[in-house]
Amino acid sequence: MLRILERNDWINEILKVRSLKMNEESEVVSSLCNIFNYNPIYFIYEKKGSCVISFIALTRNKTIYAPIHFLYSSLWVKEGLSDTQYCQYLDEFISALLTTYTRIEIKLPLGISDVRPFLWHNFLVRNYYTYIKNLENLDYHQVTQKNIRKARGFDYVCKQETLDNVSLKLNLQLFSDLKTYSKINIEKIKELLLAMNIDKYLTSFNCYKNGQLVASNLLFLDKKNKVAYTVLLNKTSRSNKDDVHSLLHDFFFTKLKEDGFAYVDLLGGDMSGIASFKSRFNTILSPHFSVNYNKKIVFFRRTLDNMKYLIKRVFAKLN
């Protein structure tokens, strides 16, 4: 049975089975909804009185939106379900959503890798990859070790700091350079990062030379679950290749390990150059998925398939 609850009631049900994820915390949900004009709907799907699926849908009208690209959707499916249970429960959950919403975007978190129920409901599924760094062992490829040794010879100073205007500007410059977002969207991302910084879900790892910022890496911190997520990274010069970022990664891996974090999700492994850089930290390549449903497109495809079927039948009879 699918239920919609008020925020506090939803939290009470979730805490019976697990702890909250960072993207489910009140401050994070409120920031996303206020900045991007979403309305949060709190779902739980129960079997025999126990929550087996939970979801915070970020909605506007009849659409469920995926959050910004460096956050997963807050969909959770209970671990340890049998194959039959998983497919049945998720199939029923999706069916219930489709009675209300005509468009659905979900960025599935790591761990939800069986996307068959979404395919059965005509969702478009896109496959992406990320790298996971287990902080238990800070060993790296010899190329990365060489880069770190080289960078240490240039008197760089690495620090963990709260976000300031200098590191924020440097990281956001990446969007302008790549021309991937409009100025309005970049401004919204800026608002979100500042809000996350105020609520202490974001930290900045910076590298300096002669007192000047030369590289910065922003990370989200899920302190309860001991997981960190890379958000943005940028450097002031392209001439130093991978040396500064290698040094900075080693610095924040070490610092996060000291603070009790278990692993870092580097959030991205699809671009060849970036993938090779991240893989050399002896990381684990992990697939994740984006699923999208559009009722109009599904209707169009079904209509087109029916027309093709009828045309084939006509030609078959003529022959």
Residue, then its C-alpha position, 0 to 999 in steps of 0.5 A: m500500500l502506498r501512503i502519503l504522509e506529512r513530513n514528521d510522520w514520514i520521518n517517524e516511519i523511516l526511523k523505524v527501519r533506517s537512518l535518514k540520508m543526507n538528501e532526506e534531511s529537512e534542511v536539504v529538502s527545504s533548500l531544494c524546494n525553495i530554490f527550484n520551486y518544488n513541492p515535496i511529497y513524502f511517500i512510503y510503500e508498506k507490506k505487512g505494516s512495514c516500510v519497504i520503499s520510501f521516496i521524497a518526490l520533488t514535484r511541480n504540478k503533475t511532474i516529479y523532478a530529479p534533483i540537481h545532477f550532484l544529488y541522487s533522488s531520495l528513493w530507497v528500497k529495502e535491502g534483502l528482498s527476494d527477486t520476486q518481492y523486489c519486482q512486485y513491490l517496485d512494480e506496484f509502487i511505480s503503478a501507483l505513481l503513474t495514476t497521478y504523475t504524467r512525467i517522472e524523473i528519478k536519479l536512482p541512488l547507488g544500490i538500485s541497479d535492477v531497473r526492470p520494473f521501470l522498463w516494464h512501465n515504459f520508462l527511458v533508462r540511461n546508464y551512468y557511472t561513478y567511482i567509489k573510493n573506499l577510505e579504508n585503504l589509501d593506496y593509489h596507482q603509481v602514476t597518481q603517487k608520482n603526481i602527488r610527490k611532484a606536487r609536494g615539491f611546489d610548496y602547496v598548502c592544502k586546507q579544509e575550510t568553510l565555503d567562501n566567495v573565492s572558492l565558490k567563484l572558482n568552482l562555479q566558473l567550471f559551468s561557465d567554461l563548459k557552457t553546460y548551464s544558463k546563468i539562471n541555473i548557475e545562480k540557483i546552484k550557487e544558492l543551493l551550495l550556499a544554503m548547504n554550506i550554512d547547514k554544514y552539509l558542504t565543505s571546501f578543500n582548497c589548495y594554496k600557493n603563496g597564499q593564493l588559491v590554485a585549486s578547490n574541491l567542494l564536497f557534500l557530507d552525509k555525516k550520519n552515514k559516513v559518506a562524502y560526495t564530490v560536488l565540484l572541483n576546479k583549478t586556476s590553471r590548466s598547465n599543472k595537469d593532474d598534479v594539484h588535484s591529485l594532491l588535493h584528493d589525497f588530502f581530503f581522502t586522508k582528512l575524511k578517513e580521520d573524521g570517520f568517513a567510510y567512502v567518497d562517491l566521486l560522482g562521475g566516471d563517464m568522461s574518458g579523461i576524468a574517468s582515467f584520473k579518478s580510476r587511478f585512485n584505486t576506486i571502484l567503478s559503479p553503475h547508476f541509472s536515471v529513469n524517465y517517464n513521459k505519458k505523451i511520449v509513451f502514448f505516441r510510441r504505442t500509437l506508432d507501434n500499433m500503426k506499424y503492426l496494422i501496416k504489416r498485417v495489411f501488407a501480409k494480406l496483400n501478399 
